[in-house]
Structures are given as C-alpha cells and as structure tokens.
Amino acid sequence: MKHIKDFHSFLNEMKIDNADIEESMAEFYELQIQIAELELQLKEKKAKFKQFETQLNPILDGMVETKDKLAFTEAYVVKISRFGHERVTSSYKEAFELSLTKVNGATRRILNEALITTQKITKISHSYDIEKLTESNIFRTILDKLKMMAKSFLSIFKKETKAIDEGNDELKKLAEGK
C-alpha cells in the first residue's frame, strides 16, 4: 500500500473520499470488463456471420429476381422483409462547400452568414475509464507520466537547439562575409 500512497503524491492528483462514488466506480469497472468481453465475443460472432452472409447472399439475390419472399431449409424459414439494394444519398455539407467555391464574394458572404446562424453548441460529456489500483497499474501510469514528461522536455530541447543551430548558421555566414 506504500506504493499506492507514493503514487498519489507523485501524480499530484485529487483523491476522492466518498464511499458511494467508490462503490459506483467498482460497479462501473466490473461493467467495463464485461463490456470488453462482450465486444470480443461480438467481434467473433460478426466474423462468423460474415461467412454465413456470403453463403446466403447469392440465394437472396436469386430471390430478388424471382420476387420470392420465403426460403426454407429442413428446420428454418427465412422470410425476407426487405431486399437489399443500393441507395443514392447526397451530402448537403459537401454540396454547400462546393457551392462556396462557385459563387461570387457577396453570395459567399451571405452563405457563410447563413452557416453561422445555423450553428449549434453541443455539450460533450466527460469520457473516462476506471481501472483497479494495483501496483502494476501504478508503475504503468508512472511510466506513462514519465514518457509524457520526456516528450515535453525533448520538444523544448529540440526548439532550443534549432534556435542555436540557426544562430550558428547566421554567424558562419557573417564570418564568411556573405
């Protein structure tokens, strides 16, 4: 547990001391695990269904030609409620952006004003995951934090060395008399 206390002080993060929230987090964590397992199962089932669909599609395509709505096997009946087809749709956003390139400045200004008046503000909810606090998670989180700090340091260092290199290039040009 000493590592967990050190973990909180290292990250300088807020500690939540509320039993109800802790209980809800535990429940949410368990749900996340169940969801991950179910998503994996769903991915496997979808792959299996793709095989089934590839076998069934030629039969359904033939049924479109004959206008049949039912197909039978020994144990099952397939009832077609709607045949698959291609649908043509238009993108109003792309059409609007294209029209802006084909009109004069005054019309473009009016269309942009119309666009601004139709804008909506949407509130984006917080997004978070909950993980159990174990020593392996602590070390992984610390490692991630260290990586982030190292990247930040490297980007600052690169900017500084770039400025120094540019200064050296200018001094070299001055020394050569260019």
NORKA-V603843 format. One record per residue. N is the residue number from 1. OMEGA is omega as a letter, one per 20 degrees, with the letter a starting at -180 (* if undefined). NEAR is the number of other C-alpha atoms within 8 Angstrom. Layout:
BEGIN
n->[N N]
omega->[OMEGA OMEGA]
near->[NEAR NEAR]
END
This chain:
BEGIN
n->[1 2 3 4 5 6 7 8 9 10 11 12 13 14 15 16 17 18 19 20 21 22 23 24 25 26 27 28 29 30 31 32 33 34 35 36 37 38 39 40 41 42 43 44 45 46 47 48 49 50 51 52 53 54 55 56 57 58 59 60 61 62 63 64 65 66 67 68 69 70 71 72 73 74 75 76 77 78 79 80 81 82 83 84 85 86 87 88 89 90 91 92 93 94 95 96 97 98 99 100 101 102 103 104 105 106 107 108 109 110 111 112 113 114 115 116 117 118 119 120 121 122 123 124 125 126 127 128 129 130 131 132 133 134 135 136 137 138 139 140 141 142 143 144 145 146 147 148 149 150 151 152 153 154 155 156 157 158 159 160 161 162 163 164 165 166 167 168 169 170 171 172 173 174 175 176 177 178]
omega->[r a r r r r a a r a a a r r r r r a r r r r r r r r r r r r r r r r r r r r r r r r r a r r r a r r r a r r a a r r r r r r r a a a r r a r a r r a a r r r a r r r r r r r r r r r a r a r r r r a r a a a a a a r r r r r r r r r a a a r r r a r r r r r a r r r r a r a r r r a r r r r r r r r a r r r r r a r r a r r a a r r r r r r r r r r r r r a r r a *]
near->[4 5 8 11 8 8 10 11 8 6 7 6 6 5 5 6 5 6 6 6 8 10 8 8 9 8 8 9 12 8 8 10 8 8 8 8 8 8 8 8 8 8 8 8 8 8 8 8 8 8 8 8 8 8 8 8 8 8 8 9 8 8 10 9 7 6 6 8 8 8 8 8 6 4 5 6 8 7 7 7 5 4 7 4 4 4 4 4 4 5 6 6 6 7 9 8 8 8 8 9 6 6 8 6 6 6 8 10 8 8 9 8 8 8 8 7 6 6 6 4 4 4 4 4 4 4 4 4 6 8 5 6 7 7 8 6 9 12 8 8 8 10 8 8 8 8 8 8 8 8 8 8 8 8 8 8 8 8 8 8 8 8 8 8 8 8 8 8 8 8 8 8 9 8 7 6 5 5]
END
